[in-house]
Amino acid sequence: MPATPNVSQKPYYPPSPPVVPDNLTALPRGYIGRALLVLMCLYLFVLVYLGLAAGSAYLVYWSVWKLPWAPEGTRGRAAAGYFFFVKIPAMLASGMLCLFLVKGLFTRSRRDRDMLMELRAEEHPRLFAFLRKLCQEVAAPFPKRVFVTYDVNAAVFYNSSALGLFLPVRKNLLIGLGLVNVVNLSEFKAALAHEFGHFSQRTMKLGSCVYTMNRLIVDMVFERDWWDDLLDQWKGWDLRISWLAYVLAAFTWMVRKILMGIFLLSNLAERGLSRAMEFHADKVAVAAAGSEALVRCLYKLHPGSEALQRALSDLYWASERKLYSRDFYYHHSRALEHLSKEKNDPNYGVPPPLPKDPGQRQPLFKPEERQDTNIWDTHPPDYLREQNACNPYIVAEQDERSPWLLFGRTDEDIRRLREKMTLRVYRHILEIREKQLPLQAPETVQQEIDAEHEALTFDPKYQGLYENRYLFLEHLEDWMQEADANPTSVGQLRERVREIYSRDWRPVMKRWGELLEERQTAQAIAEGRERPEEGRFSALGTTWPVAKAEQVFRKLESEVQTIENQIREADKAIFQAHYLMAKEVSQQARDALVKYYQWARRLEDWCTKLKRHAELMDMIGHLISSDADFARQEGANIVETFLGIRRDLDPIYMEIMQAQVPKLMGLQDQPRASAVILPQGLVPREPDENRGLPLGEWLEKMWQQLSGARTRSHRLYVRTLTTILAIEEEIERRWQRRQSR
C-alpha cells in the first residue's frame, strides 16, 4: 500500500451490488423479543433507582425537619448529647446516602479526547461526500460529528449523561486510521455501512440507555471516590458519632449488591440484543458493498491490530535512540510485512484472490480457529458473521484503491493528517513529552528499525530452538572442563549439532510453554493461592478436581523436566562443538566465545530478576484496577511492597552500572549496560515530596522504569544470542578452512 495514494479521476464511491434481495436487511427472528427484555431491565433499574433516590431524599427531609433537634423535656448535657450523637449523625448519614445515589447524575461521561481528532467537511470534502452518499444509501441519519483516531477500528459513540435515559442522543462516527491503512475502498465502505446500520437501528437507543445505566451503576457499585473517603474518615471518629457511618456502610453494601444484580441481568439481556444488532448491521453492510467486502474487512482486522501494536513497539524503541518518524502508518504497513515473514505466511492479513465462480468460494474463517468468546461479548464470532454475510452471497465489484484518497484534496493533505495523528501517538500513546520532536522521514527511521529486527530475529534454519527462552548455562564451566578433559571428536559433535538443527523444535517449544503455564496454575491451586470457581482445572489434556492439584503438579514437573533436559543437552552439544572448534582455531577465538556465553548467563540473571519484580508490580496493578477496595484496604502494604522492590533493585542496578556491554550485532558502540537497560536510572529509594516526587508519582515512575527495563534487558539478551550464533558460524567457517589446508 502506498504511503499516500495518488489522486484519481475515478469516482470515490465504490459500486453497490447490482442485485439485493428486498428482505436482506429485515430484522432477524427474535430481535423484538430481545429488545423487549432489555427494555424490561431498564424499567426495573429506573424503578429501583428512583425509589432509592426518592427514599434517600425523604430521609434527608425527615432527619432535618421531622427528627426533633432535642427530645421534648430535655435540656443541658442531655440535649447536647442527643444533638451531637443522634441528630447530627442522622443528617450526615441521610445526606451522604442521597449524595451516594445522585452524584452520578451530575457527571458527564465523555470519551478520552486525547487521541480523537475531529474532521470537518470543508477540510475533507471527499470523505463527507462519501459519508452523505452512504447514509442516503442505507437510510441512516448523518452523524452529529466525525472523528478519527489512531487504531484499527470504526465505531458509533455518544456523549452520555443521565439525561440520556430520557432524551434522544445524537451519535458520532469514529474512524480508526489504522483501519483506513489496511483495507481497500470497498472494504472501508462495508465497515462504515455496518456502523451506519447501527445508526438506523431504533434499538440503538436502548444501547444508549443501557450505556447510561451502566455508567451510573458502575459509578455506585465499582468506583471508589471522594464519597468513600468521607465515609472512611467518619468511621474513624468517636464511636458515639460514627455509629451511623457503620450502618450507612452496611446499607450501601446492600444497595451495591442489588444494583450489581441488575447490572448483570441487564447486560446479559443487552449482549443478546447487541449480537442480533451486529448481524443486522452486517446485512446492511452487505447490501451496500457486497458479502466479500465485509468478510475481507473482518479478515484484516486482527492482523492489522497486531501490526499496529508492533509499530507502536518499533517507534518506542526508535524514540529511545532519538529517532522520530513523521508517519506512523508507514511503519504500520511495514510491521504487517514483518509479521507475515515471521509467521512464514505470505498471505497474513491478505485474503486469497477471489474465485471467478462464487460457488467455489472457500470460507475465510473456520469454527475451529475462532477466538474464545463468552456471554459478555457483544460481537459474534467471525465465522458466524461470515456465514451470516454470505447467506445469501451478494456479489459486488471490488474497488482496490486505498481509502486514504478520501482524507484530503491532495497527497499533501493526507500527509499532514497522518503526521498530526503520528504526533498524537507520540504524545498520548508512547507518552513522549518533548515539546519539539525532530520528525524524520519514515524511510530513515524504518531502516534503523529493520536493522534492529534483523539483530533480534533468529534464522529459520534453527527451527524455533532459540525462540522465547534463555540458554541453559548453569553448568557452563562443567561443560568446558568436560570438553577439555575428554575431547570428543569434533566431527562427531558437528554431526550431533546438524541433527539438532535439522529437528523442528517449534512444537516442542510450544508444548513446553503450555506445560509451564499449567504447572504454574497447578502449583497455585495446590498451595491455596488460587481456587477454580467450578472446583476443577485443566491440565495435560483433561480436567482435574482441585484435590488432585498436588499430584498433577508432580506430573507436570516431570514432563517439564523431560523437555528441559532435551533442550539442555542440545545447548551443551552446540557449545562444546564450537568450543572445541574455537580451541583449534585460536586461543583468542576460544576466549571470545566463552566471554559471550558468560555475558549471556550474567544477563539472564538480570533479566530474570527484573522480570520477577515487574510481574509482581503488574499483579498489584491488576488487583488495584480490578478491585475497587483493594488499594484502599491494602494501601500501606502496597507501598511497603514497592519500597521493598526498590531496595531489592539496588544491587542489581549496581551490577548493571558497572558492566560493559560487549560488541553486539546492531549496536554501534559498547555502552554501559545501564545505558541500555535503565537509561533514565532509578527513582530514589523513597518518595520525597520536598523534592517534587510525591508518592503517586514515585510509584508510577518506578513502575514505568521497571517495565521498560524488563523489555530492554530481554531485547539485549536476544541480541546477545543472535551475536553468539553469528560467532559460532564464523568459528565453524574458520575451522573448516583450517581443515581444508
KACOR-V931256 format. One line per field, one symbol per residue. ss: DSSP state (~ for helix, > for strand, _ for the rest). A space follows every 10 residues. Layout:
ss->???
This chain:
ss->__________ __________ __________ ~~~~~~~~~~ ~~~~~~~~~~ ~~~~~~~~~~ ~~~~~~____ _____~~~~~ ~~~~~~~~~~ ~~~~~~~~~~ ~~~~~~__>_ __~~~_>>>_ ____~~~~~~ ~~~~~~~~__ _____>>>>_ ___>>>>__> _~~~~_____ _>>>>>~~~~ ~~_>~~~~~~ ~~~~~~~~~_ ___~~~~~~~ ~~~~~~~~~~ ~____~~~~~ ~~~~~___~~ ~~~~~~~~~~ ~~~~~~~~~~ ~~~~~~~~~~ ~~~~~~~~~~ ~~~~~~~~~_ ~~~~~~~~~~ ~~~~~~~~~~ ~~~~~~~~~~ ___>>__~~~ ~~~~~~~~~~ ~~________ _______~~~ ______~~~_ __________ _~~~~~~~~_ __________ _>~~~~____ ~~~~~~~~~~ ~~~~~~~~~_ ________>> _~~~~~~~~~ ~~~~~____~ ~~________ _____~~~~~ ~~~~~____~ ~~~~~~~~~~ ~~___~~~~~ ~~~~~~~~~~ ~~~~~~____ _____>>>>_ _>>>>~~~~~ ~~~~~~~~~~ ~~~~~~~~~~ ~~~~~~~~~~ ~~~~~_~~~~ ~~~~~~~~~~ ~~~~~~~~~~ ~~~~~~~~~~ ~~~~~~___~ ~~~~~~~~~~ ~~~~~~~~~~ ~~~~~~~~_> __________ _>~~~~~___ _______>~~ ~_>_~~~~~~ ~~~~~~~~~~ ~~~~~~~~~~ ~~~~~~~~~~ ~~~~~~~~~~ _
